[in-house]
Amino acid sequence: GTVNLANLNETPVIWRGLTLPTNQIPPSDLAQKILWELFEVNFRYDLLVLDRACYDLKPEGFDAPRPGDEDGQVLPYDELDASSYGDRQMRVLGAIPHFNSRMVPEDTDDGHNGFASSDMMVRREAFCGLYRVMRSWRRVPALWQDTMLAAERLLHKFIATDLAIAEGGLAYHYANCYQTVIGRPPLLPHGL
């Protein structure tokens, strides 16, 4: 439908099925959840925008066996590679486990998962997913060598010092790429 700006103050505000009063600020715990979701959705959207600007699509059929290959093997490619932006978007959203292949979090309980989790193994999975997305970017400078090496090791086993190096390096590289390409600092995910 359409929104009539003249009557905007009379339009009900609905968040996750809950109708909120328009004449008062919601309780702080609810306001925190709403703001968390806004930051999280914005981060996911910004990641897709930055990925589109930094990732080079592969040619159609890049993942098919080549005619004349005796064994029918395809050339190696990354499982996140794609030949269309729609396919790439789904692969990016699927690469980071707590995204559950969705733009909008399923619920605000996700505010304690992924990048903001107190569980280092859960954070490892989130940062490994982000690394797998970022390592294919060709239109921005490469990741720092120590960040890349730590993240590569994390893909195979957990080492706490590698997680610390990867977290800092990937966050810095993401923010720097975003500032360079988009022209403003990014909104970053955080916990509740």
For each residue, the residues with C-beta under 8 A, 3 or more apart:
1:
2:
3: 8 11
4: 7 8 11
5: 8
6:
7: 4 10 11
8: 3 4 5 11
9: 22
10: 7 22
11: 3 4 7 8 22
12: 19 20 22
13: 19 20 21 22
14: 17 18 19 20
15: 18 20 34
16: 107 108
17: 14
18: 14 15 30
19: 12 13 14
20: 12 13 14 15 26 30
21: 13 24 26
22: 9 10 11 12 13
23:
24: 21
25: 31
26: 20 21 30 31 34
27: 30 31
28: 31 32
29: 32 33
30: 18 20 26 27 33 34
31: 25 26 27 28 34 35
32: 28 29 35 36 192
33: 29 30 36 37 108 111 192
34: 15 26 30 31 37 38
35: 31 32 38 39
36: 32 33 39 40 108 111 190 191 192
37: 33 34 40 41 104 105 108
38: 34 35 41 42
39: 35 36 42 43 187 188 189 190
40: 36 37 43 44 105 110 111 189
41: 37 38 44 45 103 104 105
42: 38 39 45 46 187
43: 39 40 46 47 186 187 188 189
44: 40 41 47 48 93 99 103
45: 41 42 48 49 103
46: 42 43 49 50 178 182 186 187
47: 43 44 50 51 92 130 133 174
48: 44 45 51 52 89 92 93
49: 45 46 52 53 182
50: 46 47 53 54 174 177 178 181 182 186
51: 47 48 54 55 88 89 92 133 137
52: 48 49 55 85 88 89
53: 49 50 139 181 182
54: 50 51 137 138 139 140 177 181
55: 51 52 88 136 137 138 139
56: 138 139
57: 82 83 84 85 88
58: 62 63 77 81 82 83
59: 62 83
60: 83
61: 64 83
62: 58 59 75 77 81 83
63: 58 74 77 81
64: 61 74
65: 69 72 73 74
66: 69 74 75
67:
68:
69: 65 66 72 73 74
70:
71:
72: 65 69
73: 65 69
74: 63 64 65 66 69 77
75: 62 66
76:
77: 58 62 63 74 81
78: 81 132 135 136
79: 91
80: 88 91 92 95 132 133 136
81: 58 62 63 77 78 88 91 136
82: 57 58 85 87 88 91
83: 57 58 59 60 61 62 87
84: 57 87 88
85: 52 57 82 88 89
86: 89 90
87: 82 83 84 90 91
88: 51 52 55 57 80 81 82 84 85 91 92
89: 48 51 52 85 86 92 93
90: 86 87 93 94 101
91: 79 80 81 82 87 88 94 95
92: 47 48 51 80 88 89 95 96 133
93: 44 48 89 90 96 99 101 102 103
94: 90 91 99 101
95: 80 91 92 99 129 130 132 133
96: 92 93 99 114 126 129 130 133
97: 100 114 125 126 129
98: 110 113 114 122 125 126
99: 44 93 94 95 96 102 114 129
100: 97 106
101: 90 93 94
102: 93 99 105 106
103: 41 44 45 93
104: 37 41
105: 37 40 41 102 108 110 111
106: 100 102 110
107: 16 110
108: 16 33 36 37 105 111 192
109: 112 113
110: 40 98 105 106 107 113 114
111: 33 36 40 105 108 116 191 192
112: 109 116 117 118 191 192
113: 98 109 110 116 117 122 126
114: 96 97 98 99 110 117 122 123 125 126 189
115: 123 126 127 130 189 190
116: 111 112 113 123 189 190 191 192
117: 112 113 114 120 122 123 126 191
118: 112
119: 122 123
120: 117 123 124 158 160 163
121: 124 125 158
122: 98 113 114 117 119 125 126
123: 114 115 116 117 119 120 126 127 163 167
124: 120 121 127 128 154 158 163
125: 97 98 114 121 122 128 129
126: 96 97 98 113 114 115 117 122 123 129 130
127: 115 123 124 130 131 151 154 163 166 167 170
128: 124 125 131 132 151 154 155 166
129: 95 96 97 99 125 126 132 133
130: 47 95 96 115 126 127 133 134 170 174
131: 127 128 134 135 143 151 154 155 166 170
132: 78 80 95 128 129 135 136 155
133: 47 51 80 92 95 96 129 130 136 137
134: 130 131 137 143 170 173 174 177
135: 78 131 132 143 148 151
136: 55 78 80 81 132 133
137: 51 54 55 133 134 140 177
138: 54 55 56
139: 53 54 55 56 181
140: 54 137 177 180 181
141: 177
142: 148
143: 131 134 135 147 148 151 169 170 173
144: 147 148 169 173
145: 148 149
146: 149 150 165 169
147: 143 144 150 151 165 166 168 169 170 173
148: 135 142 143 144 145 151 152
149: 145 146 152 153
150: 146 147 153 154 159 161 162 163 165 166 169
151: 127 128 131 135 143 147 148 154 155 162 166 169 170
152: 148 149 155 156
153: 149 150 156 157 159 162
154: 124 127 128 131 150 151 157 158 159 162 163 166
155: 128 131 132 151 152
156: 152 153
157: 153 154
158: 120 121 124 154 162 163
159: 150 153 154 162 163
160: 120 163 164
161: 150 164 165
162: 150 151 153 154 158 159 165 166
163: 120 123 124 127 150 154 158 159 160 166 167
164: 160 161 167 168
165: 146 147 150 161 162 168 169
166: 127 128 131 147 150 151 154 162 163 169 170
167: 123 127 163 164 170 171
168: 147 164 165 171 172
169: 143 144 146 147 150 151 165 166 172 173
170: 127 130 131 134 143 147 151 166 167 173 174
171: 167 168 174 175 188
172: 168 169 175 176
173: 134 143 144 147 169 170 176 177
174: 47 50 130 134 170 171 177 178 186 188
175: 171 172 178 179 185 186 188
176: 172 173 179 180
177: 50 54 134 137 140 141 173 174 180 181
178: 46 50 174 175 181 182 184 185 186
179: 175 176 182 183 184 185 186
180: 140 176 177
181: 50 53 54 139 140 177 178
182: 46 49 50 53 178 179 186
183: 179
184: 178 179
185: 175 178 179
186: 43 46 50 174 175 178 179 182
187: 39 42 43 46
188: 39 43 171 174 175
189: 39 40 43 114 115 116
190: 36 39 115 116
191: 36 111 112 116 117
192: 32 33 36 108 111 112 116
